[in-house]
Protein backbone atom coordinates (compact mmCIF):
# COMPACT_ATOMS: atom_id res chain seq x y z
CA UNK A 1 0.00 0.00 0.00
CA UNK A 2 1.21 3.52 -0.73
CA UNK A 3 -0.54 5.74 1.79
CA UNK A 4 0.93 9.18 2.49
CA UNK A 5 1.51 9.19 6.25
CA UNK A 6 2.48 12.74 7.20
CA UNK A 7 -0.29 14.97 8.60
CA UNK A 8 -2.06 17.92 7.00
CA UNK A 9 -2.13 20.76 9.56
CA UNK A 10 -4.91 23.25 10.16
CA UNK A 11 -4.53 26.43 8.07
CA UNK A 12 -2.84 29.30 9.88
CA UNK A 13 -5.45 32.03 9.45
CA UNK A 14 -5.65 35.50 10.96
CA UNK A 15 -8.83 37.10 12.26
CA UNK A 16 -8.90 39.29 9.14
CA UNK A 17 -9.93 36.42 6.87
CA UNK A 18 -13.67 36.48 6.20
CA UNK A 19 -15.73 33.68 7.71
CA UNK A 20 -16.77 32.44 4.26
CA UNK A 21 -13.21 32.14 2.95
CA UNK A 22 -11.86 30.72 6.21
CA UNK A 23 -14.55 28.05 6.31
CA UNK A 24 -13.80 27.01 2.72
CA UNK A 25 -10.05 26.77 3.43
CA UNK A 26 -10.59 24.68 6.56
CA UNK A 27 -12.97 22.41 4.67
CA UNK A 28 -10.35 21.91 1.95
CA UNK A 29 -7.65 21.12 4.48
CA UNK A 30 -9.84 18.66 6.40
CA UNK A 31 -10.88 16.85 3.22
CA UNK A 32 -7.28 16.56 2.03
CA UNK A 33 -6.20 15.30 5.45
CA UNK A 34 -8.86 12.59 5.40
CA UNK A 35 -8.11 11.62 1.81
CA UNK A 36 -4.43 11.09 2.57
CA UNK A 37 -5.32 9.06 5.65
CA UNK A 38 -7.69 6.72 3.83
CA UNK A 39 -6.47 6.49 0.23
CA UNK A 40 -3.36 5.23 -1.50
CA UNK A 41 -1.42 7.24 -4.06
CA UNK A 42 -3.05 5.46 -7.03
CA UNK A 43 -6.50 6.04 -5.50
CA UNK A 44 -5.80 9.74 -4.96
CA UNK A 45 -4.61 10.10 -8.55
CA UNK A 46 -7.44 8.12 -10.20
CA UNK A 47 -9.27 10.13 -12.84
CA UNK A 48 -12.96 9.78 -12.04
CA UNK A 49 -14.70 12.46 -14.14
CA UNK A 50 -14.24 15.33 -16.57
CA UNK A 51 -14.21 18.75 -14.96
CA UNK A 52 -16.05 21.88 -16.05
CA UNK A 53 -12.74 23.20 -17.35
CA UNK A 54 -12.46 20.32 -19.81
CA UNK A 55 -9.65 18.49 -18.00
CA UNK A 56 -9.83 15.18 -16.08
CA UNK A 57 -10.78 15.28 -12.40
CA UNK A 58 -8.63 13.31 -9.98
CA UNK A 59 -10.28 11.70 -6.97
CA UNK A 60 -8.35 13.98 -4.61
CA UNK A 61 -9.64 17.03 -6.54
CA UNK A 62 -13.21 15.81 -6.24
CA UNK A 63 -13.05 15.06 -2.52
CA UNK A 64 -11.60 18.47 -1.68
CA UNK A 65 -13.96 20.35 -3.99
CA UNK A 66 -17.02 18.53 -2.61
CA UNK A 67 -16.09 19.67 0.89
CA UNK A 68 -15.74 23.26 -0.31
CA UNK A 69 -19.08 23.07 -2.14
CA UNK A 70 -20.71 22.02 1.13
CA UNK A 71 -19.06 25.00 2.81
CA UNK A 72 -20.35 27.38 0.13
CA UNK A 73 -23.86 25.98 0.47
CA UNK A 74 -23.65 26.25 4.26
CA UNK A 75 -22.59 29.89 3.99
CA UNK A 76 -25.13 30.62 1.22
CA UNK A 77 -22.64 31.89 -1.35
CA UNK A 78 -22.16 30.92 -4.98
CA UNK A 79 -19.18 28.86 -6.09
CA UNK A 80 -17.01 28.97 -9.20
CA UNK A 81 -14.61 26.04 -9.08
CA UNK A 82 -12.30 24.13 -11.37
CA UNK A 83 -14.19 20.85 -11.48
CA UNK A 84 -17.82 21.74 -10.70
CA UNK A 85 -18.00 24.99 -12.63
CA UNK A 86 -20.52 27.58 -11.40
CA UNK A 87 -22.89 26.62 -8.58
CA UNK A 88 -25.62 29.22 -8.02
CA UNK A 89 -26.71 29.49 -4.40
CA UNK A 90 -28.68 32.70 -5.04
CA UNK A 91 -26.10 35.09 -3.64
CA UNK A 92 -24.39 38.30 -4.80
CA UNK A 93 -21.20 36.80 -3.35
CA UNK A 94 -19.22 34.14 -5.19
CA UNK A 95 -16.27 32.08 -4.05
CA UNK A 96 -13.86 31.71 -6.97
CA UNK A 97 -11.56 28.85 -6.05
CA UNK A 98 -8.94 26.41 -7.14
CA UNK A 99 -9.76 23.73 -4.55
CA UNK A 100 -6.46 21.89 -4.92
CA UNK A 101 -3.83 23.50 -7.10
CA UNK A 102 -1.02 21.04 -7.64
CA UNK A 103 -3.22 17.94 -7.35
CA UNK A 104 -0.68 15.80 -9.23
CA UNK A 105 1.87 16.76 -6.59
CA UNK A 106 -0.61 16.02 -3.83
CA UNK A 107 -1.51 12.58 -5.17
CA UNK A 108 2.15 11.65 -5.54
CA UNK A 109 3.12 12.82 -2.07
CA UNK A 110 5.08 15.88 -3.24
CA UNK A 111 4.34 18.53 -0.56
CA UNK A 112 3.54 21.34 -3.01
CA UNK A 113 -0.22 21.84 -3.26
CA UNK A 114 -2.54 24.58 -2.12
CA UNK A 115 -6.06 25.92 -1.76
CA UNK A 116 -6.59 29.30 -3.39
CA UNK A 117 -9.78 31.31 -3.24
CA UNK A 118 -11.26 34.73 -3.81
CA UNK A 119 -14.43 36.31 -2.46
CA UNK A 120 -16.03 38.25 -5.30
CA UNK A 121 -19.07 40.47 -4.91
CA UNK A 122 -20.86 41.53 -8.08
CA UNK A 123 -17.82 40.28 -10.07
CA UNK A 124 -15.38 42.42 -8.08
CA UNK A 125 -12.69 40.54 -6.15
CA UNK A 126 -12.73 41.69 -2.52
CA UNK A 127 -10.21 39.40 -0.81
CA UNK A 128 -7.97 36.45 -1.56
CA UNK A 129 -6.54 33.58 0.46
CA UNK A 130 -3.93 31.01 -0.51
CA UNK A 131 -3.14 28.11 1.85
CA UNK A 132 -0.16 25.82 1.42
CA UNK A 133 -1.97 22.64 2.43
CA UNK A 134 1.09 20.64 3.46
CA UNK A 135 2.30 23.25 5.95
CA UNK A 136 -0.78 25.29 6.87
CA UNK A 137 1.01 28.50 5.90
CA UNK A 138 -1.31 31.08 4.34
CA UNK A 139 -1.28 34.39 2.47
CA UNK A 140 -4.24 36.78 2.70
CA UNK A 141 -4.92 40.09 0.97
CA UNK A 142 -7.88 42.45 0.67
CA UNK A 143 -8.61 44.95 -2.08
CA UNK A 144 -7.63 48.48 -1.05
CA UNK A 145 -5.90 47.35 2.14
CA UNK A 146 -2.18 47.34 2.94
CA UNK A 147 -0.46 43.96 2.96
CA UNK A 148 2.78 42.91 4.70
CA UNK A 149 4.00 41.19 1.53
CA UNK A 150 6.37 42.94 -0.83
CA UNK A 151 7.75 41.78 -4.15
CA UNK A 152 11.45 41.96 -4.94
CA UNK A 153 10.88 45.03 -7.08
CA UNK A 154 12.93 43.59 -9.94
CA UNK A 155 12.30 45.32 -13.25
CA UNK A 156 14.37 43.26 -15.71
CA UNK A 157 14.35 39.63 -16.82
CA UNK A 158 18.13 39.44 -16.93
CA UNK A 159 19.20 38.16 -13.51
CA UNK A 160 15.64 37.25 -12.47
CA UNK A 161 14.46 34.11 -10.70
CA UNK A 162 11.47 32.88 -12.68
CA UNK A 163 9.07 30.04 -12.02
CA UNK A 164 7.58 28.64 -15.22
CA UNK A 165 4.72 26.40 -16.14
CA UNK A 166 6.20 23.35 -17.87
CA UNK A 167 6.73 23.73 -21.63
CA UNK A 168 4.22 22.23 -24.06
CA UNK A 169 4.27 21.51 -27.76
CA UNK A 170 2.77 24.90 -28.63
CA UNK A 171 5.21 27.08 -26.69
CA UNK A 172 8.62 25.44 -26.54
CA UNK A 173 10.39 28.25 -28.40
CA UNK A 174 8.79 30.94 -26.21
CA UNK A 175 9.58 28.93 -23.07
CA UNK A 176 13.24 28.67 -24.06
CA UNK A 177 13.45 32.40 -24.81
CA UNK A 178 12.33 33.19 -21.25
CA UNK A 179 14.55 30.48 -19.78
CA UNK A 180 17.61 31.73 -21.65
CA UNK A 181 17.23 35.28 -20.36
CA UNK A 182 16.43 34.44 -16.73
CA UNK A 183 19.10 33.73 -14.13
CA UNK A 184 17.35 30.88 -12.29
CA UNK A 185 14.35 28.69 -13.15
CA UNK A 186 11.95 26.56 -11.15
CA UNK A 187 8.99 24.38 -12.13
CA UNK A 188 6.91 23.52 -9.05
CA UNK A 189 3.64 22.44 -10.64
CA UNK A 190 1.41 24.66 -8.53
CA UNK A 191 0.55 28.03 -10.09
CA UNK A 192 -1.29 29.53 -7.12
CA UNK A 193 1.54 28.83 -4.69
CA UNK A 194 4.12 30.12 -7.15
CA UNK A 195 2.19 33.38 -7.55
CA UNK A 196 2.16 34.09 -3.81
CA UNK A 197 5.89 33.45 -3.77
CA UNK A 198 6.10 36.37 -6.19
CA UNK A 199 3.99 38.49 -3.84
CA UNK A 200 6.22 37.82 -0.83
CA UNK A 201 9.45 38.34 -2.76
CA UNK A 202 10.75 34.77 -2.77
CA UNK A 203 10.89 34.74 -6.59
CA UNK A 204 10.75 37.52 -9.15
CA UNK A 205 8.08 36.12 -11.46
CA UNK A 206 5.87 33.23 -12.46
CA UNK A 207 4.75 32.72 -16.05
CA UNK A 208 2.88 30.51 -18.44
CA UNK A 209 5.13 31.23 -21.41
CA UNK A 210 2.41 31.42 -24.03
CA UNK A 211 0.80 27.96 -23.81
CA UNK A 212 -2.66 29.35 -22.89
CA UNK A 213 -3.12 26.80 -20.10
CA UNK A 214 -4.33 28.85 -17.14
CA UNK A 215 -7.97 29.37 -16.16
CA UNK A 216 -9.34 32.22 -14.09
CA UNK A 217 -9.39 29.98 -10.99
CA UNK A 218 -5.61 29.57 -11.35
CA UNK A 219 -5.07 33.33 -11.35
CA UNK A 220 -7.91 34.70 -9.22
CA UNK A 221 -6.03 34.89 -5.90
CA UNK A 222 -2.95 36.33 -7.60
CA UNK A 223 -5.04 39.13 -9.11
CA UNK A 224 -5.63 40.42 -5.57
CA UNK A 225 -2.47 39.37 -3.72
CA UNK A 226 0.30 40.26 -6.19
CA UNK A 227 -0.79 43.86 -6.98
CA UNK A 228 -1.31 44.48 -3.24
CA UNK A 229 2.36 43.60 -2.78
CA UNK A 230 3.53 45.96 -5.52
CA UNK A 231 3.55 43.50 -8.42
CA UNK A 232 1.50 42.97 -11.55
CA UNK A 233 -0.54 40.16 -13.10
CA UNK A 234 -1.13 40.23 -16.86
CA UNK A 235 -1.83 37.95 -19.80
CA UNK A 236 1.11 37.51 -22.18
CA UNK A 237 -1.19 38.25 -25.13
CA UNK A 238 -2.70 41.38 -23.55
CA UNK A 239 -6.16 39.95 -22.92
CA UNK A 240 -8.26 41.07 -19.95
CA UNK A 241 -8.24 38.72 -16.98
CA UNK A 242 -11.94 38.63 -16.12
CA UNK A 243 -14.00 36.64 -13.64
CA UNK A 244 -15.81 34.71 -16.35
CA UNK A 245 -17.75 31.57 -15.30
CA UNK A 246 -16.73 29.96 -18.60
CA UNK A 247 -13.87 27.75 -17.43
CA UNK A 248 -12.97 26.71 -20.96
CA UNK A 249 -11.35 30.15 -21.39
CA UNK A 250 -7.57 30.12 -21.08
CA UNK A 251 -4.82 32.66 -20.49
CA UNK A 252 -1.02 32.79 -20.49
CA UNK A 253 -0.78 34.46 -17.11
CA UNK A 254 2.28 36.29 -15.83
CA UNK A 255 2.72 37.36 -12.19
CA UNK A 256 5.77 39.55 -11.71
CA UNK A 257 7.46 41.76 -9.15
CA UNK A 258 6.77 44.88 -11.23
CA UNK A 259 4.75 45.85 -14.26
CA UNK A 260 8.03 46.45 -16.14
CA UNK A 261 9.16 42.87 -15.54
CA UNK A 262 5.73 41.49 -16.46
CA UNK A 263 5.78 43.39 -19.75
CA UNK A 264 9.33 42.30 -20.58
CA UNK A 265 8.40 38.65 -20.00
CA UNK A 266 5.33 39.08 -22.22
CA UNK A 267 7.48 40.64 -24.95
CA UNK A 268 9.94 37.76 -24.65
CA UNK A 269 7.12 35.21 -24.91
CA UNK A 270 5.79 36.87 -28.06
CA UNK A 271 9.26 37.02 -29.59
Secondary structure as UniProt FT lines:
FT   TURN            15..16
FT   HELIX           19..38
FT   HELIX           41..45
FT   STRAND          47..50
FT   TURN            52..53
FT   STRAND          56..58
FT   HELIX           59..74
FT   TURN            75..76
FT   STRAND          78..81
FT   TURN            82..84
FT   STRAND          85..87
FT   STRAND          93..101
FT   HELIX           103..108
FT   STRAND          114..121
FT   TURN            122..123
FT   STRAND          124..132
FT   TURN            133..135
FT   STRAND          138..142
FT   TURN            143..144
FT   TURN            158..159
FT   STRAND          161..164
FT   TURN            169..171
FT   HELIX           172..181
FT   STRAND          184..186
FT   HELIX           191..199
FT   TURN            200..201
FT   STRAND          205..207
FT   HELIX           216..228
FT   TURN            229..230
FT   STRAND          232..235
FT   TURN            236..237
FT   TURN            247..248
FT   STRAND          253..256
FT   HELIX           259..270
//
